[in-house]
Amino acid sequence: MKGYLKVLFLICCLGSFLPGCNKESFGLKLFKIIPGGCAAENQVKGSETPDSTGVTYSENNGNLHLRVGFFGGCCKPYSVSCNNRQDSLLITINSEGQDYCNCICFHSYDFIFTGSGAYYKYKVSVNNYQVFSGTINP
């Protein structure tokens, strides 16, 4: 039994030094999510002119800004989740409930991350049918 515990301890210790095994080595932490377009609470539905669908990014003052833009239903709310796994940002945006309106408008979400790294991969899924992915080289 002691032999198994020693092997398990050794694996845990070595795992903390391998790239991607320690979430802190990723270097990015989500600071803020800013909804825009139809996603903003005080926005008049359909009033924002879309600037870009898909994902755009920039780096400003050591922060990574990732903007997601897409067209979706006007009346239903969206839930947003953001996780990091190894060297990747995984963002999911899903509509909740029924959309009783018969309209489409532009939604945007700005994700602001603090921290840095050599590069990042991202994958954004909107309602499990629009998927945007790529690599960011700051």
A tleap script that builds the chain and sets N, CA, C and O, in Angstrom:
source leaprc.protein.ff14SB
mol = sequence {
  NMET LYS GLY TYR LEU LYS VAL LEU PHE LEU
  ILE CYS CYS LEU GLY SER PHE LEU PRO GLY
  CYS ASN LYS GLU SER PHE GLY LEU LYS LEU
  PHE LYS ILE ILE PRO GLY GLY CYS ALA ALA
  GLU ASN GLN VAL LYS GLY SER GLU THR PRO
  ASP SER THR GLY VAL THR TYR SER GLU ASN
  ASN GLY ASN LEU HIE LEU ARG VAL GLY PHE
  PHE GLY GLY CYS CYS LYS PRO TYR SER VAL
  SER CYS ASN ASN ARG GLN ASP SER LEU LEU
  ILE THR ILE ASN SER GLU GLY GLN ASP TYR
  CYS ASN CYS ILE CYS PHE HIE SER TYR ASP
  PHE ILE PHE THR GLY SER GLY ALA TYR TYR
  LYS TYR LYS VAL SER VAL ASN ASN TYR GLN
  VAL PHE SER GLY THR ILE ASN CPRO
}
set mol.1.N position { 0.814 -1.198 0.000 }
set mol.1.CA position { 0.000 0.000 0.000 }
set mol.1.C position { 0.857 1.260 0.000 }
set mol.1.O position { 0.523 2.241 -0.666 }
set mol.2.N position { 1.972 1.236 0.753 }
set mol.2.CA position { 2.841 2.408 0.798 }
set mol.2.C position { 3.447 2.692 -0.568 }
set mol.2.O position { 3.660 3.847 -0.935 }
set mol.3.N position { 3.722 1.628 -1.319 }
set mol.3.CA position { 4.290 1.799 -2.661 }
set mol.3.C position { 3.344 2.545 -3.586 }
set mol.3.O position { 3.785 3.386 -4.369 }
set mol.4.N position { 2.037 2.250 -3.508 }
set mol.4.CA position { 1.044 2.939 -4.325 }
set mol.4.C position { 0.943 4.413 -3.947 }
set mol.4.O position { 0.812 5.274 -4.817 }
set mol.5.N position { 1.004 4.699 -2.654 }
set mol.5.CA position { 0.931 6.084 -2.202 }
set mol.5.C position { 2.139 6.890 -2.678 }
set mol.5.O position { 2.005 8.057 -3.046 }
set mol.6.N position { 3.328 6.258 -2.670 }
set mol.6.CA position { 4.535 6.947 -3.141 }
set mol.6.C position { 4.428 7.254 -4.634 }
set mol.6.O position { 4.793 8.344 -5.076 }
set mol.7.N position { 3.929 6.295 -5.406 }
set mol.7.CA position { 3.772 6.499 -6.848 }
set mol.7.C position { 2.744 7.597 -7.116 }
set mol.7.O position { 2.969 8.451 -7.974 }
set mol.8.N position { 1.636 7.588 -6.406 }
set mol.8.CA position { 0.611 8.610 -6.569 }
set mol.8.C position { 1.149 9.984 -6.211 }
set mol.8.O position { 0.886 10.956 -6.920 }
set mol.9.N position { 1.900 10.077 -5.119 }
set mol.9.CA position { 2.502 11.347 -4.717 }
set mol.9.C position { 3.473 11.842 -5.786 }
set mol.9.O position { 3.485 13.030 -6.106 }
set mol.10.N position { 4.279 10.953 -6.334 }
set mol.10.CA position { 5.243 11.321 -7.374 }
set mol.10.C position { 4.536 11.824 -8.630 }
set mol.10.O position { 4.974 12.805 -9.232 }
set mol.11.N position { 3.461 11.174 -9.028 }
set mol.11.CA position { 2.706 11.600 -10.213 }
set mol.11.C position { 2.111 12.987 -9.981 }
set mol.11.O position { 2.150 13.832 -10.875 }
set mol.12.N position { 1.562 13.228 -8.793 }
set mol.12.CA position { 0.983 14.544 -8.488 }
set mol.12.C position { 2.053 15.631 -8.513 }
set mol.12.O position { 1.815 16.722 -9.032 }
set mol.13.N position { 3.212 15.346 -7.966 }
set mol.13.CA position { 4.291 16.345 -7.936 }
set mol.13.C position { 4.797 16.650 -9.335 }
set mol.13.O position { 5.004 17.814 -9.679 }
set mol.14.N position { 4.997 15.625 -10.142 }
set mol.14.CA position { 5.469 15.841 -11.509 }
set mol.14.C position { 4.417 16.541 -12.350 }
set mol.14.O position { 4.757 17.364 -13.200 }
set mol.15.N position { 3.148 16.232 -12.130 }
set mol.15.CA position { 2.064 16.850 -12.889 }
set mol.15.C position { 1.994 18.344 -12.706 }
set mol.15.O position { 1.565 19.055 -13.615 }
set mol.16.N position { 2.403 18.840 -11.553 }
set mol.16.CA position { 2.335 20.280 -11.329 }
set mol.16.C position { 3.393 21.043 -12.110 }
set mol.16.O position { 3.284 22.260 -12.254 }
set mol.17.N position { 4.423 20.354 -12.621 }
set mol.17.CA position { 5.471 21.017 -13.402 }
set mol.17.C position { 5.261 20.901 -14.897 }
set mol.17.O position { 5.940 21.583 -15.664 }
set mol.18.N position { 4.341 20.058 -15.331 }
set mol.18.CA position { 4.093 19.882 -16.755 }
set mol.18.C position { 3.256 21.030 -17.286 }
set mol.18.O position { 2.358 21.500 -16.588 }
set mol.19.N position { 3.528 21.509 -18.534 }
set mol.19.CA position { 2.726 22.607 -19.084 }
set mol.19.C position { 1.271 22.188 -19.235 }
set mol.19.O position { 0.974 21.084 -19.691 }
set mol.20.N position { 0.372 23.078 -18.847 }
set mol.20.CA position { -1.053 22.823 -19.013 }
set mol.20.C position { -1.692 22.082 -17.864 }
set mol.20.O position { -2.919 22.017 -17.794 }
set mol.21.N position { -0.908 21.518 -16.957 }
set mol.21.CA position { -1.497 20.804 -15.833 }
set mol.21.C position { -1.884 21.740 -14.706 }
set mol.21.O position { -2.722 21.391 -13.875 }
set mol.22.N position { -1.298 22.905 -14.663 }
set mol.22.CA position { -1.574 23.872 -13.606 }
set mol.22.C position { -2.336 25.045 -14.212 }
set mol.22.O position { -1.804 25.737 -15.080 }
set mol.23.N position { -3.570 25.284 -13.771 }
set mol.23.CA position { -4.373 26.349 -14.364 }
set mol.23.C position { -3.740 27.718 -14.197 }
set mol.23.O position { -3.962 28.596 -15.031 }
set mol.24.N position { -2.963 27.925 -13.152 }
set mol.24.CA position { -2.317 29.214 -12.947 }
set mol.24.C position { -1.277 29.496 -14.028 }
set mol.24.O position { -0.994 30.658 -14.319 }
set mol.25.N position { -0.699 28.447 -14.632 }
set mol.25.CA position { 0.312 28.667 -15.667 }
set mol.25.C position { -0.295 29.269 -16.934 }
set mol.25.O position { 0.428 29.789 -17.784 }
set mol.26.N position { -1.618 29.199 -17.061 }
set mol.26.CA position { -2.293 29.750 -18.230 }
set mol.26.C position { -2.121 31.260 -18.283 }
set mol.26.O position { -1.919 31.817 -19.363 }
set mol.27.N position { -2.195 31.926 -17.152 }
set mol.27.CA position { -1.878 33.349 -17.086 }
set mol.27.C position { -3.026 34.311 -17.294 }
set mol.27.O position { -2.861 35.498 -17.012 }
set mol.28.N position { -4.175 33.876 -17.767 }
set mol.28.CA position { -5.304 34.785 -17.976 }
set mol.28.C position { -6.383 34.546 -16.933 }
set mol.28.O position { -6.691 33.408 -16.578 }
set mol.29.N position { -6.948 35.647 -16.453 }
set mol.29.CA position { -8.093 35.565 -15.547 }
set mol.29.C position { -9.168 36.497 -16.058 }
set mol.29.O position { -8.884 37.631 -16.446 }
set mol.30.N position { -10.403 36.024 -16.060 }
set mol.30.CA position { -11.525 36.841 -16.513 }
set mol.30.C position { -11.735 37.982 -15.527 }
set mol.30.O position { -11.898 37.754 -14.328 }
set mol.31.N position { -11.731 39.200 -16.034 }
set mol.31.CA position { -11.918 40.388 -15.207 }
set mol.31.C position { -13.358 40.888 -15.293 }
set mol.31.O position { -13.980 41.193 -14.275 }
set mol.32.N position { -13.884 40.970 -16.527 }
set mol.32.CA position { -15.206 41.563 -16.711 }
set mol.32.C position { -15.823 41.098 -18.026 }
set mol.32.O position { -15.115 40.836 -18.998 }
set mol.33.N position { -17.158 40.999 -18.043 }
set mol.33.CA position { -17.927 40.743 -19.270 }
set mol.33.C position { -18.862 41.929 -19.453 }
set mol.33.O position { -19.639 42.257 -18.557 }
set mol.34.N position { -18.787 42.576 -20.622 }
set mol.34.CA position { -19.627 43.738 -20.901 }
set mol.34.C position { -20.576 43.393 -22.056 }
set mol.34.O position { -20.130 43.238 -23.192 }
set mol.35.N position { -21.882 43.272 -21.776 }
set mol.35.CA position { -22.828 43.005 -22.868 }
set mol.35.C position { -23.101 44.267 -23.670 }
set mol.35.O position { -23.125 45.368 -23.122 }
set mol.36.N position { -23.307 44.101 -24.969 }
set mol.36.CA position { -23.622 45.224 -25.845 }
set mol.36.C position { -24.683 44.836 -26.850 }
set mol.36.O position { -25.134 43.691 -26.868 }
set mol.37.N position { -25.081 45.765 -27.678 }
set mol.37.CA position { -26.130 45.492 -28.659 }
set mol.37.C position { -27.419 45.137 -27.952 }
set mol.37.O position { -27.774 45.761 -26.953 }
set mol.38.N position { -28.111 44.158 -28.451 }
set mol.38.CA position { -29.360 43.722 -27.817 }
set mol.38.C position { -29.107 43.100 -26.456 }
set mol.38.O position { -30.028 42.994 -25.646 }
set mol.39.N position { -27.889 42.691 -26.192 }
set mol.39.CA position { -27.573 42.065 -24.908 }
set mol.39.C position { -27.516 43.082 -23.772 }
set mol.39.O position { -27.639 42.703 -22.607 }
set mol.40.N position { -27.334 44.360 -24.082 }
set mol.40.CA position { -27.269 45.400 -23.053 }
set mol.40.C position { -28.677 45.694 -22.540 }
set mol.40.O position { -29.628 45.771 -23.318 }
set mol.41.N position { -28.796 45.855 -21.242 }
set mol.41.CA position { -30.123 46.060 -20.640 }
set mol.41.C position { -30.786 47.355 -21.084 }
set mol.41.O position { -32.005 47.387 -21.254 }
set mol.42.N position { -30.021 48.418 -21.277 }
set mol.42.CA position { -30.615 49.707 -21.613 }
set mol.42.C position { -30.620 49.992 -23.113 }
set mol.42.O position { -30.917 51.113 -23.527 }
set mol.43.N position { -30.299 49.008 -23.916 }
set mol.43.CA position { -30.211 49.191 -25.365 }
set mol.43.C position { -31.592 49.042 -26.001 }
set mol.43.O position { -32.334 48.121 -25.660 }
set mol.44.N position { -31.934 49.923 -26.902 }
set mol.44.CA position { -33.165 49.792 -27.668 }
set mol.44.C position { -32.970 48.644 -28.652 }
set mol.44.O position { -31.995 48.623 -29.404 }
set mol.45.N position { -33.888 47.700 -28.646 }
set mol.45.CA position { -33.735 46.502 -29.467 }
set mol.45.C position { -33.543 46.842 -30.936 }
set mol.45.O position { -34.333 47.571 -31.536 }
set mol.46.N position { -32.468 46.293 -31.501 }
set mol.46.CA position { -32.192 46.463 -32.919 }
set mol.46.C position { -31.548 47.786 -33.275 }
set mol.46.O position { -31.374 48.082 -34.457 }
set mol.47.N position { -31.184 48.602 -32.272 }
set mol.47.CA position { -30.676 49.937 -32.589 }
set mol.47.C position { -29.168 49.981 -32.830 }
set mol.47.O position { -28.676 50.951 -33.407 }
set mol.48.N position { -28.426 48.966 -32.409 }
set mol.48.CA position { -26.978 48.997 -32.609 }
set mol.48.C position { -26.631 48.517 -34.010 }
set mol.48.O position { -27.137 47.494 -34.470 }
set mol.49.N position { -25.775 49.256 -34.673 }
set mol.49.CA position { -25.286 48.834 -35.978 }
set mol.49.C position { -24.171 47.824 -35.755 }
set mol.49.O position { -23.206 48.127 -35.053 }
set mol.50.N position { -24.275 46.641 -36.329 }
set mol.50.CA position { -23.246 45.638 -36.093 }
set mol.50.C position { -21.908 46.068 -36.680 }
set mol.50.O position { -21.830 46.508 -37.827 }
set mol.51.N position { -20.855 45.933 -35.873 }
set mol.51.CA position { -19.537 46.262 -36.382 }
set mol.51.C position { -18.797 45.020 -36.849 }
set mol.51.O position { -17.977 45.100 -37.763 }
set mol.52.N position { -19.067 43.883 -36.243 }
set mol.52.CA position { -18.392 42.672 -36.687 }
set mol.52.C position { -19.048 41.452 -36.065 }
set mol.52.O position { -19.261 41.404 -34.854 }
set mol.53.N position { -19.367 40.471 -36.890 }
set mol.53.CA position { -19.803 39.195 -36.350 }
set mol.53.C position { -18.572 38.315 -36.217 }
set mol.53.O position { -17.605 38.468 -36.963 }
set mol.54.N position { -18.615 37.402 -35.271 }
set mol.54.CA position { -17.460 36.557 -35.004 }
set mol.54.C position { -16.670 37.097 -33.822 }
set mol.54.O position { -17.233 37.727 -32.926 }
set mol.55.N position { -15.364 36.848 -33.821 }
set mol.55.CA position { -14.509 37.229 -32.701 }
set mol.55.C position { -13.423 38.182 -33.173 }
set mol.55.O position { -12.750 37.925 -34.171 }
set mol.56.N position { -13.257 39.275 -32.456 }
set mol.56.CA position { -12.125 40.174 -32.663 }
set mol.56.C position { -11.436 40.332 -31.315 }
set mol.56.O position { -12.060 40.143 -30.271 }
set mol.57.N position { -10.165 40.674 -31.333 }
set mol.57.CA position { -9.444 40.828 -30.076 }
set mol.57.C position { -8.402 41.928 -30.197 }
set mol.57.O position { -7.970 42.293 -31.290 }
set mol.58.N position { -8.012 42.444 -29.034 }
set mol.58.CA position { -6.939 43.431 -28.961 }
set mol.58.C position { -6.294 43.306 -27.591 }
set mol.58.O position { -6.856 42.710 -26.672 }
set mol.59.N position { -5.110 43.877 -27.474 }
set mol.59.CA position { -4.422 43.907 -26.189 }
set mol.59.C position { -4.236 45.365 -25.815 }
set mol.59.O position { -3.775 46.168 -26.626 }
set mol.60.N position { -4.602 45.711 -24.567 }
set mol.60.CA position { -4.541 47.090 -24.134 }
set mol.60.C position { -4.113 47.129 -22.665 }
set mol.60.O position { -4.761 46.520 -21.814 }
set mol.61.N position { -3.049 47.828 -22.371 }
set mol.61.CA position { -2.540 47.957 -20.997 }
set mol.61.C position { -2.348 46.609 -20.310 }
set mol.61.O position { -2.646 46.468 -19.124 }
set mol.62.N position { -1.858 45.630 -21.039 }
set mol.62.CA position { -1.623 44.311 -20.465 }
set mol.62.C position { -2.858 43.454 -20.313 }
set mol.62.O position { -2.780 42.353 -19.768 }
set mol.63.N position { -3.996 43.932 -20.780 }
set mol.63.CA position { -5.242 43.165 -20.716 }
set mol.63.C position { -5.618 42.680 -22.113 }
set mol.63.O position { -5.373 43.359 -23.110 }
set mol.64.N position { -6.208 41.510 -22.160 }
set mol.64.CA position { -6.709 40.968 -23.420 }
set mol.64.C position { -8.193 41.279 -23.509 }
set mol.64.O position { -8.957 40.941 -22.605 }
set mol.65.N position { -8.608 41.930 -24.608 }
set mol.65.CA position { -10.017 42.236 -24.860 }
set mol.65.C position { -10.479 41.330 -26.003 }
set mol.65.O position { -9.925 41.367 -27.102 }
set mol.66.N position { -11.482 40.533 -25.733 }
set mol.66.CA position { -12.038 39.617 -26.726 }
set mol.66.C position { -13.494 40.007 -26.925 }
set mol.66.O position { -14.272 40.020 -25.971 }
set mol.67.N position { -13.865 40.324 -28.164 }
set mol.67.CA position { -15.245 40.740 -28.460 }
set mol.67.C position { -15.907 39.679 -29.338 }
set mol.67.O position { -15.350 39.242 -30.346 }
set mol.68.N position { -17.109 39.278 -28.928 }
set mol.68.CA position { -17.902 38.304 -29.679 }
set mol.68.C position { -19.149 39.016 -30.175 }
set mol.68.O position { -19.872 39.618 -29.381 }
set mol.69.N position { -19.412 38.956 -31.469 }
set mol.69.CA position { -20.602 39.554 -32.051 }
set mol.69.C position { -21.373 38.514 -32.851 }
set mol.69.O position { -20.779 37.704 -33.563 }
set mol.70.N position { -22.699 38.537 -32.732 }
set mol.70.CA position { -23.522 37.566 -33.462 }
set mol.70.C position { -24.949 38.091 -33.562 }
set mol.70.O position { -25.360 38.964 -32.797 }
set mol.71.N position { -25.691 37.547 -34.510 }
set mol.71.CA position { -27.107 37.861 -34.644 }
set mol.71.C position { -27.921 36.775 -33.947 }
set mol.71.O position { -27.637 35.586 -34.091 }
set mol.72.N position { -28.929 37.193 -33.196 }
set mol.72.CA position { -29.779 36.243 -32.488 }
set mol.72.C position { -31.120 36.870 -32.201 }
set mol.72.O position { -31.362 38.030 -32.535 }
set mol.73.N position { -31.991 36.098 -31.579 }
set mol.73.CA position { -33.327 36.559 -31.242 }
set mol.73.C position { -33.304 37.779 -30.334 }
set mol.73.O position { -32.406 37.930 -29.506 }
set mol.74.N position { -34.290 38.644 -30.494 }
set mol.74.CA position { -34.339 39.921 -29.759 }
set mol.74.C position { -34.814 39.805 -28.331 }
set mol.74.O position { -34.371 40.581 -27.485 }
set mol.75.N position { -35.689 38.879 -28.023 }
set mol.75.CA position { -36.416 38.946 -26.753 }
set mol.75.C position { -35.926 37.993 -25.670 }
set mol.75.O position { -36.244 38.205 -24.499 }
set mol.76.N position { -35.196 36.993 -25.995 }
set mol.76.CA position { -34.795 36.044 -24.957 }
set mol.76.C position { -33.426 36.403 -24.384 }
set mol.76.O position { -32.557 36.899 -25.102 }
set mol.77.N position { -33.239 36.151 -23.095 }
set mol.77.CA position { -31.935 36.436 -22.491 }
set mol.77.C position { -30.915 35.347 -22.845 }
set mol.77.O position { -31.279 34.241 -23.245 }
set mol.78.N position { -29.653 35.681 -22.691 }
set mol.78.CA position { -28.566 34.741 -22.946 }
set mol.78.C position { -27.778 34.514 -21.665 }
set mol.78.O position { -27.593 35.430 -20.864 }
set mol.79.N position { -27.321 33.296 -21.485 }
set mol.79.CA position { -26.408 33.002 -20.378 }
set mol.79.C position { -25.006 32.870 -20.968 }
set mol.79.O position { -24.833 32.365 -22.078 }
set mol.80.N position { -24.015 33.327 -20.217 }
set mol.80.CA position { -22.635 33.346 -20.700 }
set mol.80.C position { -21.757 32.633 -19.686 }
set mol.80.O position { -21.861 32.876 -18.484 }
set mol.81.N position { -20.884 31.746 -20.180 }
set mol.81.CA position { -19.893 31.123 -19.307 }
set mol.81.C position { -18.539 31.174 -19.991 }
set mol.81.O position { -18.439 31.122 -21.217 }
set mol.82.N position { -17.513 31.274 -19.184 }
set mol.82.CA position { -16.149 31.356 -19.703 }
set mol.82.C position { -15.243 30.516 -18.814 }
set mol.82.O position { -15.202 30.704 -17.598 }
set mol.83.N position { -14.524 29.597 -19.425 }
set mol.83.CA position { -13.591 28.732 -18.701 }
set mol.83.C position { -12.268 28.701 -19.447 }
set mol.83.O position { -12.212 28.966 -20.649 }
set mol.84.N position { -11.220 28.382 -18.735 }
set mol.84.CA position { -9.958 28.150 -19.412 }
set mol.84.C position { -9.500 26.735 -19.127 }
set mol.84.O position { -9.649 26.220 -18.019 }
set mol.85.N position { -8.944 26.126 -20.147 }
set mol.85.CA position { -8.418 24.775 -20.039 }
set mol.85.C position { -7.069 24.769 -20.748 }
set mol.85.O position { -6.986 24.986 -21.956 }
set mol.86.N position { -6.028 24.519 -19.989 }
set mol.86.CA position { -4.657 24.529 -20.491 }
set mol.86.C position { -4.375 25.858 -21.170 }
set mol.86.O position { -4.305 26.878 -20.484 }
set mol.87.N position { -4.210 25.892 -22.486 }
set mol.87.CA position { -3.887 27.135 -23.187 }
set mol.87.C position { -5.081 27.686 -23.957 }
set mol.87.O position { -4.903 28.462 -24.896 }
set mol.88.N position { -6.300 27.293 -23.571 }
set mol.88.CA position { -7.484 27.658 -24.346 }
set mol.88.C position { -8.544 28.362 -23.516 }
set mol.88.O position { -8.766 28.039 -22.349 }
set mol.89.N position { -9.192 29.334 -24.148 }
set mol.89.CA position { -10.375 29.990 -23.587 }
set mol.89.C position { -11.596 29.328 -24.197 }
set mol.89.O position { -11.702 29.225 -25.419 }
set mol.90.N position { -12.509 28.884 -23.367 }
set mol.90.CA position { -13.732 28.237 -23.834 }
set mol.90.C position { -14.912 29.082 -23.382 }
set mol.90.O position { -15.194 29.182 -22.188 }
set mol.91.N position { -15.599 29.687 -24.341 }
set mol.91.CA position { -16.705 30.585 -24.043 }
set mol.91.C position { -17.983 30.001 -24.636 }
set mol.91.O position { -18.017 29.602 -25.800 }
set mol.92.N position { -19.030 29.957 -23.817 }
set mol.92.CA position { -20.325 29.443 -24.268 }
set mol.92.C position { -21.379 30.515 -24.032 }
set mol.92.O position { -21.492 31.059 -22.934 }
set mol.93.N position { -22.146 30.811 -25.071 }
set mol.93.CA position { -23.250 31.767 -24.992 }
set mol.93.C position { -24.499 31.035 -25.479 }
set mol.93.O position { -24.583 30.635 -26.640 }
set mol.94.N position { -25.461 30.867 -24.584 }
set mol.94.CA position { -26.677 30.133 -24.935 }
set mol.94.C position { -27.909 30.949 -24.603 }
set mol.94.O position { -27.963 31.630 -23.579 }
set mol.95.N position { -28.904 30.872 -25.486 }
set mol.95.CA position { -30.179 31.536 -25.215 }
set mol.95.C position { -30.944 30.710 -24.196 }
set mol.95.O position { -30.811 29.489 -24.121 }
set mol.96.N position { -31.746 31.412 -23.421 }
set mol.96.CA position { -32.540 30.756 -22.398 }
set mol.96.C position { -34.016 30.974 -22.684 }
set mol.96.O position { -34.437 32.090 -22.989 }
set mol.97.N position { -34.785 29.928 -22.587 }
set mol.97.CA position { -36.227 30.045 -22.750 }
set mol.97.C position { -36.655 30.224 -24.196 }
set mol.97.O position { -35.851 30.136 -25.124 }
set mol.98.N position { -37.924 30.473 -24.355 }
set mol.98.CA position { -38.531 30.656 -25.667 }
set mol.98.C position { -38.402 32.104 -26.118 }
set mol.98.O position { -38.443 33.023 -25.300 }
set mol.99.N position { -38.247 32.301 -27.414 }
set mol.99.CA position { -38.227 33.647 -27.986 }
set mol.99.C position { -39.577 33.862 -28.665 }
set mol.99.O position { -39.839 33.320 -29.738 }
set mol.100.N position { -40.430 34.664 -28.020 }
set mol.100.CA position { -41.770 34.883 -28.551 }
set mol.100.C position { -41.828 36.048 -29.533 }
set mol.100.O position { -42.887 36.342 -30.088 }
set mol.101.N position { -40.702 36.707 -29.746 }
set mol.101.CA position { -40.653 37.795 -30.717 }
set mol.101.C position { -40.259 37.227 -32.077 }
set mol.101.O position { -39.625 36.176 -32.169 }
set mol.102.N position { -40.633 37.917 -33.091 }
set mol.102.CA position { -40.259 37.501 -34.435 }
set mol.102.C position { -39.258 38.517 -34.975 }
set mol.102.O position { -39.539 39.234 -35.936 }
set mol.103.N position { -38.075 38.568 -34.339 }
set mol.103.CA position { -37.070 39.533 -34.781 }
set mol.103.C position { -35.673 39.008 -34.477 }
set mol.103.O position { -35.481 38.166 -33.600 }
set mol.104.N position { -34.726 39.518 -35.209 }
set mol.104.CA position { -33.312 39.181 -35.047 }
set mol.104.C position { -32.567 40.490 -34.836 }
set mol.104.O position { -32.858 41.485 -35.500 }
set mol.105.N position { -31.608 40.496 -33.918 }
set mol.105.CA position { -30.793 41.694 -33.740 }
set mol.105.C position { -29.356 41.302 -33.406 }
set mol.105.O position { -29.051 40.132 -33.174 }
set mol.106.N position { -28.498 42.290 -33.386 }
set mol.106.CA position { -27.073 42.065 -33.154 }
set mol.106.C position { -26.779 42.093 -31.653 }
set mol.106.O position { -27.180 43.016 -30.945 }
set mol.107.N position { -26.075 41.069 -31.188 }
set mol.107.CA position { -25.638 40.968 -29.794 }
set mol.107.C position { -24.117 41.029 -29.770 }
set mol.107.O position { -23.453 40.563 -30.696 }
set mol.108.N position { -23.574 41.603 -28.710 }
set mol.108.CA position { -22.125 41.565 -28.538 }
set mol.108.C position { -21.787 41.377 -27.068 }
set mol.108.O position { -22.532 41.802 -26.185 }
set mol.109.N position { -20.667 40.742 -26.823 }
set mol.109.CA position { -20.123 40.573 -25.478 }
set mol.109.C position { -18.636 40.869 -25.548 }
set mol.109.O position { -17.914 40.306 -26.372 }
set mol.110.N position { -18.187 41.760 -24.672 }
set mol.110.CA position { -16.767 42.072 -24.546 }
set mol.110.C position { -16.243 41.376 -23.298 }
set mol.110.O position { -16.738 41.602 -22.194 }
set mol.111.N position { -15.248 40.539 -23.484 }
set mol.111.CA position { -14.604 39.831 -22.382 }
set mol.111.C position { -13.256 40.497 -22.140 }
set mol.111.O position { -12.458 40.645 -23.065 }
set mol.112.N position { -13.005 40.894 -20.910 }
set mol.112.CA position { -11.730 41.510 -20.569 }
set mol.112.C position { -11.000 40.570 -19.613 }
set mol.112.O position { -11.514 40.205 -18.556 }
set mol.113.N position { -9.790 40.192 -20.014 }
set mol.113.CA position { -8.958 39.288 -19.221 }
set mol.113.C position { -7.711 40.021 -18.758 }
set mol.113.O position { -7.164 40.849 -19.487 }
set mol.114.N position { -7.264 39.720 -17.552 }
set mol.114.CA position { -5.994 40.231 -17.073 }
set mol.114.C position { -4.982 39.099 -17.138 }
set mol.114.O position { -5.347 37.925 -17.089 }
set mol.115.N position { -3.720 39.453 -17.248 }
set mol.115.CA position { -2.657 38.459 -17.324 }
set mol.115.C position { -2.040 38.430 -18.705 }
set mol.115.O position { -2.415 39.206 -19.584 }
set mol.116.N position { -1.095 37.531 -18.887 }
set mol.116.CA position { -0.408 37.469 -20.177 }
set mol.116.C position { 0.065 36.049 -20.446 }
set mol.116.O position { 0.043 35.183 -19.571 }
set mol.117.N position { 0.487 35.843 -21.671 }
set mol.117.CA position { 1.022 34.558 -22.095 }
set mol.117.C position { 1.552 34.664 -23.512 }
set mol.117.O position { 1.393 35.697 -24.163 }
set mol.118.N position { 2.175 33.611 -23.989 }
set mol.118.CA position { 2.777 33.620 -25.323 }
set mol.118.C position { 1.708 33.591 -26.418 }
set mol.118.O position { 1.813 34.312 -27.410 }
set mol.119.N position { 0.695 32.768 -26.240 }
set mol.119.CA position { -0.413 32.684 -27.197 }
set mol.119.C position { -1.591 32.017 -26.494 }
set mol.119.O position { -1.434 31.383 -25.451 }
set mol.120.N position { -2.772 32.172 -27.085 }
set mol.120.CA position { -3.978 31.562 -26.544 }
set mol.120.C position { -4.808 31.026 -27.698 }
set mol.120.O position { -4.832 31.601 -28.786 }
set mol.121.N position { -5.478 29.928 -27.446 }
set mol.121.CA position { -6.488 29.441 -28.373 }
set mol.121.C position { -7.835 29.838 -27.790 }
set mol.121.O position { -7.982 29.961 -26.574 }
set mol.122.N position { -8.808 30.038 -28.652 }
set mol.122.CA position { -10.154 30.317 -28.159 }
set mol.122.C position { -11.169 29.531 -28.958 }
set mol.122.O position { -10.968 29.222 -30.132 }
set mol.123.N position { -12.259 29.217 -28.296 }
set mol.123.CA position { -13.404 28.590 -28.948 }
set mol.123.C position { -14.651 29.195 -28.324 }
set mol.123.O position { -14.866 29.101 -27.116 }
set mol.124.N position { -15.464 29.813 -29.159 }
set mol.124.CA position { -16.704 30.434 -28.714 }
set mol.124.C position { -17.855 29.696 -29.382 }
set mol.124.O position { -17.886 29.545 -30.604 }
set mol.125.N position { -18.791 29.245 -28.577 }
set mol.125.CA position { -19.959 28.545 -29.090 }
set mol.125.C position { -21.199 29.354 -28.739 }
set mol.125.O position { -21.440 29.654 -27.570 }
set mol.126.N position { -21.989 29.709 -29.759 }
set mol.126.CA position { -23.233 30.442 -29.559 }
set mol.126.C position { -24.383 29.506 -29.906 }
set mol.126.O position { -24.531 29.091 -31.055 }
set mol.127.N position { -25.190 29.181 -28.913 }
set mol.127.CA position { -26.344 28.281 -29.093 }
set mol.127.C position { -25.962 26.952 -29.736 }
set mol.127.O position { -26.791 26.330 -30.400 }
set mol.128.N position { -24.761 26.523 -29.556 }
set mol.128.CA position { -24.265 25.237 -30.052 }
set mol.128.C position { -24.329 25.082 -31.572 }
set mol.128.O position { -24.189 23.969 -32.079 }
set mol.129.N position { -24.538 26.182 -32.313 }
set mol.129.CA position { -24.499 26.050 -33.770 }
set mol.129.C position { -23.584 27.063 -34.435 }
set mol.129.O position { -23.115 26.813 -35.545 }
set mol.130.N position { -23.316 28.182 -33.809 }
set mol.130.CA position { -22.318 29.117 -34.336 }
set mol.130.C position { -21.049 28.909 -33.513 }
set mol.130.O position { -21.055 29.122 -32.300 }
set mol.131.N position { -19.979 28.503 -34.152 }
set mol.131.CA position { -18.725 28.258 -33.446 }
set mol.131.C position { -17.631 29.101 -34.097 }
set mol.131.O position { -17.429 29.056 -35.310 }
set mol.132.N position { -16.935 29.865 -33.266 }
set mol.132.CA position { -15.813 30.685 -33.715 }
set mol.132.C position { -14.575 30.184 -32.962 }
set mol.132.O position { -14.611 30.040 -31.740 }
set mol.133.N position { -13.489 29.918 -33.682 }
set mol.133.CA position { -12.271 29.468 -33.007 }
set mol.133.C position { -11.062 30.046 -33.724 }
set mol.133.O position { -11.127 30.432 -34.891 }
set mol.134.N position { -9.960 30.093 -32.993 }
set mol.134.CA position { -8.731 30.626 -33.563 }
set mol.134.C position { -7.631 30.691 -32.523 }
set mol.134.O position { -7.757 30.145 -31.427 }
set mol.135.N position { -6.555 31.365 -32.880 }
set mol.135.CA position { -5.401 31.531 -32.011 }
set mol.135.C position { -5.086 33.008 -31.886 }
set mol.135.O position { -5.138 33.748 -32.869 }
set mol.136.N position { -4.761 33.435 -30.681 }
set mol.136.CA position { -4.385 34.812 -30.408 }
set mol.136.C position { -2.893 34.839 -30.108 }
set mol.136.O position { -2.423 34.132 -29.216 }
set mol.137.N position { -2.155 35.647 -30.844 }
set mol.137.CA position { -0.732 35.850 -30.611 }
set mol.137.C position { -0.496 37.291 -30.219 }
set mol.137.O position { -0.312 38.145 -31.086 }
set mol.138.N position { -0.497 37.583 -28.903 }
set mol.138.CA position { -0.352 38.987 -28.490 }
set mol.138.C position { 1.021 39.558 -28.827 }
set mol.138.O position { 1.291 40.724 -28.541 }
savepdb mol mol.pdb
quit
